[in-house]
Amino acid sequence: FQTTEQIGTLFVTVNAGKAESYGFEGQMRWSPTEWATVFGTYAYNHSRFSTGARDGNRFRLSPDHSASFGVRFEAPVGTAGSVDFTPSVTWQSRVFFDDDNDLPSLQAGNLIPDLIQDEYQNSYALVDARLGFTTADRRWRIEAFVTNLFEQNYIKDAGNTGDSLGLPTFIAGEPRMYGLSLSLTVGER
Protein backbone atom coordinates (compact mmCIF):
# COMPACT_ATOMS: atom_id res chain seq x y z
CA PHE A 1 0.00 0.00 0.00
CA GLN A 2 1.58 3.28 -1.06
CA THR A 3 0.94 6.71 0.37
CA THR A 4 2.66 10.08 0.54
CA GLU A 5 4.68 11.64 3.34
CA GLN A 6 5.65 15.28 3.50
CA ILE A 7 9.34 16.09 3.89
CA GLY A 8 9.67 19.86 4.07
CA THR A 9 7.79 21.11 1.03
CA LEU A 10 8.11 17.83 -0.92
CA PHE A 11 5.56 15.02 -1.00
CA VAL A 12 7.31 11.67 -1.32
CA THR A 13 5.68 8.32 -2.16
CA VAL A 14 6.42 5.75 0.55
CA ASN A 15 5.45 2.19 1.41
CA ALA A 16 2.71 2.51 4.04
CA GLY A 17 2.83 -1.21 4.74
CA LYS A 18 0.72 -4.21 3.94
CA ALA A 19 -2.99 -3.63 4.21
CA GLU A 20 -5.15 -6.09 6.12
CA SER A 21 -8.92 -5.87 6.28
CA TYR A 22 -11.63 -8.26 7.42
CA GLY A 23 -15.02 -7.88 9.01
CA PHE A 24 -18.68 -8.75 9.19
CA GLU A 25 -21.92 -7.07 8.16
CA GLY A 26 -25.39 -8.13 9.20
CA GLN A 27 -28.93 -6.88 9.15
CA MET A 28 -32.19 -7.95 10.72
CA ARG A 29 -35.85 -7.19 10.29
CA TRP A 30 -38.60 -8.48 12.56
CA SER A 31 -42.34 -7.83 12.59
CA PRO A 32 -43.61 -8.88 16.03
CA THR A 33 -47.07 -7.47 15.22
CA GLU A 34 -49.03 -6.24 12.24
CA TRP A 35 -48.37 -2.61 13.23
CA ALA A 36 -44.66 -2.70 14.25
CA THR A 37 -41.46 -3.61 12.43
CA VAL A 38 -38.06 -3.59 14.14
CA PHE A 39 -34.93 -3.27 12.00
CA GLY A 40 -31.21 -2.99 12.61
CA THR A 41 -27.74 -3.35 11.15
CA TYR A 42 -24.28 -4.01 12.53
CA ALA A 43 -20.85 -3.94 10.87
CA TYR A 44 -17.44 -4.88 12.25
CA ASN A 45 -14.49 -3.65 10.18
CA HIS A 46 -10.90 -4.44 11.17
CA SER A 47 -8.78 -2.46 8.67
CA ARG A 48 -5.14 -1.94 9.64
CA PHE A 49 -1.66 -1.57 8.24
CA SER A 50 0.47 -4.52 9.32
CA THR A 51 3.99 -3.40 8.27
CA GLY A 52 5.81 -0.31 7.01
CA ALA A 53 5.64 3.34 8.03
CA ARG A 54 2.07 3.08 9.34
CA ASP A 55 2.28 -0.32 11.05
CA GLY A 56 -0.76 -0.77 13.34
CA ASN A 57 -2.61 2.32 12.07
CA ARG A 58 -6.26 2.22 11.09
CA PHE A 59 -7.39 2.97 7.56
CA ARG A 60 -8.75 6.44 6.97
CA LEU A 61 -12.53 6.82 7.57
CA SER A 62 -12.88 3.18 8.71
CA PRO A 63 -14.71 2.79 12.02
CA ASP A 64 -14.24 -0.56 13.74
CA HIS A 65 -17.95 -0.72 14.59
CA SER A 66 -21.10 0.83 13.14
CA ALA A 67 -24.73 0.07 13.84
CA SER A 68 -28.26 1.29 13.28
CA PHE A 69 -31.57 0.50 14.94
CA GLY A 70 -35.14 1.61 14.40
CA VAL A 71 -38.80 0.78 14.73
CA ARG A 72 -41.59 1.51 12.27
CA PHE A 73 -45.09 1.83 13.73
CA GLU A 74 -48.00 1.86 11.27
CA ALA A 75 -51.75 2.15 11.85
CA PRO A 76 -54.77 2.58 9.56
CA VAL A 77 -56.70 5.85 9.56
CA GLY A 78 -60.20 4.68 8.73
CA THR A 79 -60.51 4.05 4.99
CA ALA A 80 -58.36 7.09 4.06
CA GLY A 81 -54.98 5.43 4.40
CA SER A 82 -52.38 4.83 7.09
CA VAL A 83 -50.09 6.81 9.34
CA ASP A 84 -46.60 5.68 10.29
CA PHE A 85 -43.88 6.81 12.70
CA THR A 86 -40.24 5.69 12.38
CA PRO A 87 -37.62 6.72 14.95
CA SER A 88 -34.08 5.47 14.27
CA VAL A 89 -30.54 5.81 15.56
CA THR A 90 -27.20 5.32 13.78
CA TRP A 91 -23.89 4.96 15.60
CA GLN A 92 -20.25 4.57 14.65
CA SER A 93 -17.03 4.14 16.60
CA ARG A 94 -13.92 6.33 16.37
CA VAL A 95 -12.46 7.19 12.93
CA PHE A 96 -9.23 8.81 11.77
CA PHE A 97 -9.12 11.16 8.80
CA ASP A 98 -5.71 10.11 7.48
CA ASP A 99 -3.80 6.84 7.26
CA ASP A 100 -1.10 8.37 9.49
CA ASN A 101 -3.78 8.52 12.26
CA ASP A 102 -2.51 12.07 12.89
CA LEU A 103 0.43 10.71 14.90
CA PRO A 104 3.00 13.49 15.51
CA SER A 105 5.89 11.04 14.90
CA LEU A 106 4.64 10.46 11.34
CA GLN A 107 4.40 14.20 10.65
CA ALA A 108 7.74 15.37 12.02
CA GLY A 109 9.03 15.98 8.48
CA ASN A 110 6.22 18.39 7.56
CA LEU A 111 7.08 22.00 6.72
CA ILE A 112 5.23 22.85 9.94
CA PRO A 113 5.23 19.67 12.10
CA ASP A 114 1.83 18.63 13.47
CA LEU A 115 2.51 17.91 17.14
CA ILE A 116 -1.08 17.39 18.32
CA GLN A 117 -3.22 14.32 17.58
CA ASP A 118 -6.60 16.01 17.04
CA GLU A 119 -7.75 14.97 13.57
CA TYR A 120 -10.12 12.16 14.46
CA GLN A 121 -13.74 11.76 15.45
CA ASN A 122 -14.72 9.85 18.57
CA SER A 123 -17.78 7.61 18.46
CA TYR A 124 -21.14 9.32 18.10
CA ALA A 125 -24.81 8.58 17.48
CA LEU A 126 -27.43 10.38 15.40
CA VAL A 127 -31.19 10.17 16.00
CA ASP A 128 -33.69 10.69 13.18
CA ALA A 129 -37.50 10.50 13.07
CA ARG A 130 -40.15 10.37 10.34
CA LEU A 131 -43.94 10.77 10.55
CA GLY A 132 -45.93 10.03 7.41
CA PHE A 133 -49.38 9.51 5.93
CA THR A 134 -50.01 7.29 2.89
CA THR A 135 -53.36 7.23 1.06
CA ALA A 136 -55.30 3.94 0.85
CA ASP A 137 -54.39 3.49 -2.85
CA ARG A 138 -50.71 4.09 -1.89
CA ARG A 139 -50.30 6.73 -4.63
CA TRP A 140 -49.82 9.78 -2.39
CA ARG A 141 -47.58 10.17 0.62
CA ILE A 142 -46.76 13.15 2.81
CA GLU A 143 -43.99 12.92 5.36
CA ALA A 144 -42.44 15.15 8.03
CA PHE A 145 -38.85 14.36 8.99
CA VAL A 146 -36.07 15.48 11.29
CA THR A 147 -32.45 14.35 11.06
CA ASN A 148 -29.83 14.74 13.81
CA LEU A 149 -32.69 15.42 16.21
CA PHE A 150 -30.46 16.18 19.22
CA GLU A 151 -28.05 18.45 17.24
CA GLN A 152 -25.03 16.14 17.72
CA ASN A 153 -21.78 17.88 16.75
CA TYR A 154 -19.41 15.69 14.76
CA ILE A 155 -16.72 15.95 12.10
CA LYS A 156 -17.00 14.19 8.72
CA ASP A 157 -13.42 14.81 7.56
CA ALA A 158 -10.28 16.74 8.49
CA GLY A 159 -6.72 17.43 7.48
CA ASN A 160 -6.40 17.70 3.71
CA THR A 161 -3.98 20.19 2.18
CA GLY A 162 -4.13 22.70 5.02
CA ASP A 163 -2.68 20.12 7.40
CA SER A 164 0.62 20.19 5.50
CA LEU A 165 0.94 23.86 6.50
CA GLY A 166 -0.10 23.31 10.10
CA LEU A 167 -3.66 24.53 9.43
CA PRO A 168 -5.92 21.48 9.09
CA THR A 169 -9.38 22.00 7.70
CA PHE A 170 -12.36 20.40 9.39
CA ILE A 171 -15.63 19.47 7.67
CA ALA A 172 -18.53 19.55 10.10
CA GLY A 173 -21.34 17.00 9.99
CA GLU A 174 -24.82 18.10 9.09
CA PRO A 175 -26.73 19.96 11.81
CA ARG A 176 -30.35 19.19 12.70
CA MET A 177 -32.52 19.42 9.59
CA TYR A 178 -36.26 19.07 9.26
CA GLY A 179 -38.78 19.33 6.50
CA LEU A 180 -41.73 17.93 4.59
CA SER A 181 -41.83 15.73 1.53
CA LEU A 182 -44.70 14.92 -0.79
CA SER A 183 -44.55 12.04 -3.24
CA LEU A 184 -46.79 10.63 -5.96
CA THR A 185 -46.49 7.17 -7.48
CA VAL A 186 -47.53 7.06 -11.14
CA GLY A 187 -48.11 4.16 -13.50
CA GLU A 188 -49.57 0.73 -12.96
CA ARG A 189 -49.41 -0.82 -9.53
Order of alpha helices (4+ residues) and beta strands (2+ residues): beta-beta-beta-beta-beta-beta-beta-beta-beta-beta-beta-alpha-beta-beta
